Amino acid sequence: MTAEQIIQQILFFISAALTLGSAVMVVATRKLIQAALWLIVSLFGVAVLYALLDASFLVVVQVVVYIGAIAILFIFAVMLTQRDQRDKGPQLNKSWVLAALVGLATFGGLTFLVSSWTGFGAAAAPIPAGTVDMVADLGTALVSVDQYVLPFEVASVLLLAALIGAIYVAYNRK
Amino acid sequence: MIDLALVLEWVIKSLVVIFMLLGGFAYLTWFERRILARMQTRVGPNRAGWQGLLQPVADAVKLVFKEELIPARADKVIFVLAPILTVVPATVLAVVIPFGTQVILFGRQVNLAVADINVGILFLMAVASVAVYGIVLAGWSSNNKFALMGGMRSTAQMISYELALGLSFVLVALMADSLQLSEIVEAQRTMWFVVLQPVGAIVFLIVTLAEVNRAPFDMPEAEQELAAGFHSEYSGMKFALFFMAEYQKMIVISIIAVTLFFGGYLGPFIGRFPWLGPVYVLGKVVALLFGMVWIRATLPRIRYDRLMDLGWKVLLPLVLGLVLITATGILLADEFGNSLVWSIPVVSILAGFLTVGLVDRSLRRKFNALR
């Protein structure tokens, strides 16, 4: 293992721990606004994971869409509600044992499936520098007919419908 | 293998950018106060040092020794975190910007950019969207209704204008055929994008004024209505950090405008003397900053509902139209010869005039209805 790979491993473990730890804090903290802030840390950890995978486009899209748009809406909503949002009730309900079992089973199943894949545990082949323009490839893949043009257009029509719906609901007919 | 010299190069370049922004911030306050004073037939700070050049130092010392107050019922962690969250994005924005081509320094080829990543424009969008947090959280954690209102206003304003900002980035990306900032600058070798995208450049400059909360869009800190807005409760160095973030953002956003529309580091003899690159950037940035100060001295603050109307009903449709015009123009130029690229500025100027005419008509109608 080269020094670069070791550093990548360390970074991976730090960002994975950050993502999972702050995800736990999102549900464990009793203050609503702190939950929202921990969620941002968790989303940021995911962005770091994308960066480790050399997916630069996904990194910035993750930050723009999730941290810059969705989480800011959460914070906006929290700020507009009442001042003291401490949650005083119990944090677990009766079915937590069942939920934990289902979670563990899913994790175990996924681990088993991935470990039976031939590429499991192999180091990722480095992307040859300067030979592929990944952003351009992604762009052409999204609009070429034999690749992802249909899902792309369906998603955009869905968003347009949501936009029109929001305007219709909010529009005040005088 | 990780090259130690390369790491050292990164560290030094990052430090240079950080200190450049710090010094820029200090002297931008002096520049602004002197220019504003000239425009209002005053003198401005001229006591500390020659022409008042030591005034920023005196201000810094004063702010360091001021008492720091944390309101009793404030959310302390977030209250302390907010100024930091405001400054960091303002600094991080500068890392993707190329200040020149390559120079030979101590026998090494050195790129005059800290990290010239392939999604540079999108990185700018991402960091700009993170910059909202500091202001929102400052307003919320102060436990003060004026601060909260200032925070809310600025969030709404920045989110609204981010749309038009992103779309004006799209204009440049379409013209340059790349998201990488160095390639965008290189695409302007023959002609600056401001010539091909005059309306796009104007929209970009208006939107950036709103993004950095500068006059005439400084509603979040309207003294008369909000008692300084989101930073009402901040004092001492914490207040200085907000102040610093605002001026650093002014500088960085001017550098971005220069890079995207005004040819970046390009200028005469740049091929022979690569060291001229940072000098050209500095000259163009100072010109833009002078424009910002000039606007502050000239225009009154715009009313809040008008501000939102301008963002959503005027600038967003206009810049969407510009994207369509630019895409069509590029397609036409590809199909029927390069001279058709001039259809972009012609049609976009027509679209700009149409927009101004429509706004004028709507304002006239409102005015006549009042009479």
HADDOCK unambig.tbl for C-alpha pairs under 7 A between the chains (distance, minus, plus):
assign (segid A and resid 2 and name CA) (segid B and resid 1 and name CA) 6.99 0.50 0.50
assign (segid A and resid 3 and name CA) (segid B and resid 1 and name CA) 6.49 0.50 0.50
assign (segid A and resid 4 and name CA) (segid B and resid 1 and name CA) 6.01 0.50 0.50
assign (segid A and resid 4 and name CA) (segid B and resid 2 and name CA) 6.36 0.50 0.50
assign (segid A and resid 56 and name CA) (segid B and resid 119 and name CA) 6.85 0.50 0.50
assign (segid A and resid 57 and name CA) (segid B and resid 119 and name CA) 6.43 0.50 0.50
assign (segid A and resid 60 and name CA) (segid B and resid 122 and name CA) 6.18 0.50 0.50
assign (segid A and resid 60 and name CA) (segid B and resid 123 and name CA) 5.73 0.50 0.50
assign (segid A and resid 60 and name CA) (segid B and resid 126 and name CA) 5.77 0.50 0.50
assign (segid A and resid 63 and name CA) (segid B and resid 126 and name CA) 5.56 0.50 0.50
assign (segid A and resid 64 and name CA) (segid B and resid 125 and name CA) 6.79 0.50 0.50
assign (segid A and resid 64 and name CA) (segid B and resid 126 and name CA) 4.57 0.50 0.50
assign (segid A and resid 64 and name CA) (segid B and resid 129 and name CA) 6.32 0.50 0.50
assign (segid A and resid 67 and name CA) (segid B and resid 130 and name CA) 6.88 0.50 0.50
assign (segid A and resid 68 and name CA) (segid B and resid 126 and name CA) 6.91 0.50 0.50
assign (segid A and resid 68 and name CA) (segid B and resid 129 and name CA) 4.67 0.50 0.50
assign (segid A and resid 68 and name CA) (segid B and resid 130 and name CA) 5.47 0.50 0.50
assign (segid A and resid 79 and name CA) (segid B and resid 140 and name CA) 6.78 0.50 0.50
